Amino acid sequence: MAFRGSCLCGSVQYQIDQLDGPIVHCHCTTCRKAQASQYASTGRVLRDHFRITAGEEQLQEFESSPGKLRKFCRTCGTHVFAERASDPYVILRVGTLDDDPGRSPAMHIWTCHDVAWLTDGDDVPRHAEWQPGR
C-alpha cells in the first residue's frame, strides 16, 4: 500500500511505499529552525520507495550543512524532505504525510539542543481545538 503526502498548498505531492526507518523527533538546531518548531518529525525512506507525483518543479533546495539539501515548496514553504546525494534514502518530514503510516515516533534525538522556552511538561493545558474564550 502506498502512502500519499503533500505540502501545505498541495503543489508538491508524493507517494512512499513505506517508511524504511523509525519516526524520529530531531531536536537539532538546524531542524528546529528549518521547521520553526521544537523538533522535526522525520523518517527515512529509501529512494526506490519515494516518488514525487506532482510539483517537482516547485521544489526549492537549501544546503543547510555540507552535502545536506533540504527541499521546500517554493510556493508555501513547506519543508518536505532532505537528502544527501550519497545516501540511499531521503529524510521525509512525516508531518507532510496525508495518510497514516501505521507507526508512532520511536525516539527523540539531539535533545542536547533543546531550548528551555520550547520545552513543556504535563502541566501545560491541552485543548482539542481553540483555547477557551477564543
N, C-alpha and C positions, 0 to 999 in steps of 0.2 A: 504494500500500500504506500503510495506517495503522499507526502505532506506538503501543503502549499504554504507560501509565505509572501509577504509584500511589504513595501514601505508605507508610510502614513498616507501619501496621496494616491497610492495604487499604481504609480507609473512603473516601478520596478517590481516584478513578480518572479518568483522562483518555485522550484519543486525540489524536495530532497527525498531520497528513497528511505533514509533512516539517519539517525544520529549515530555516529561512529565513535563516540566518546561520551562521558558523563556530562550532564549540565553542571556548569561551574559558575559561581558568582565570583568574578575577579574584581578585587578592590584596588588594584594598582592605580597609581596616579593618572597614567595615560588613559586607562579605561574609564576612570571616574570622570575625567574631563571630556573625553570623546562622547560619553553618554549623558553628561551633565546630571549624573546621579551618583548615589553612594557606591554602586558597583555595576558591572556589566554582566549580564547572564549570557553565557556562551556555551557552545557545544561544537565539537569537531565533526566535520562531515567530509568524508573522502571525496575528492574531486569527481570521481566516477559516479558518485551518488548525489551530485549537486548540479542543477541546471537553471540558468536564467531563462525564463519563459517569455518575458516581456520587459522592455525598457532597458536593455543593456547599454544603449547609448546615453541613458540618463545617469549612469554611474560615474561619479567623480571619485578620484582617489587621492589619498594624502599619506605620505610616508611619515608615520608617527615616530618610528625608530628605525635604525638602519635595516633595510630589507623588508620591513613590515608595512604593507599597504592596507589602509582602512578604506573601504568602499562605501560611499554615501550616495543617496539620491540627490541629484543636483537641484531638484525642484523643492522637496520638502525637508531635506537634510537628514533623513533617517539613515543611521549607520546600519547597514545590512549585514556586512561580513568583513573580515580581514583575512589577509593571506600573506604568506611568504612564498616566493616562487619555488624555492627548494623543497617545500613541504608537500606531502601527498594529499593534504586536506586543506579546507578553508575553516576559518573560525567564525561560525554563524552566530549572529546576535539572535538568540532564541526568542526574544520578545517580539521579533518580526514574524514569527510563525502564525499563520491563521488557523492551523489545525493543531490539536493536542498531540504531541509526540509520544505520549504514553509513559512518560517518566518525569520524575521530580529532580530538583537540584540535589547533587551528591555532596558538594562541599563549597566552602568559601576559600579563596586563595588570596595571597598578598594582603592579608588583613593588617600587616605592619604599616601599610599606607593609609589606614583608616584615619579620618579626621573626627574629632570628638563631637563637633557640631552637626554631624550627619548620623551619628550612632544613636539609636533609640533603644528603649527597653520595653519590658512588658507593661510598664505604667503609662505608655503613650496610648491615648484613646484611638480606637479604630472605628470607622463608620462605613457602612455598606455603600453609601452614596455621599452626597454633600454633607458637610459638617452641620450640626444643628443650628438653626437660625438663618440659614442661607436660603 
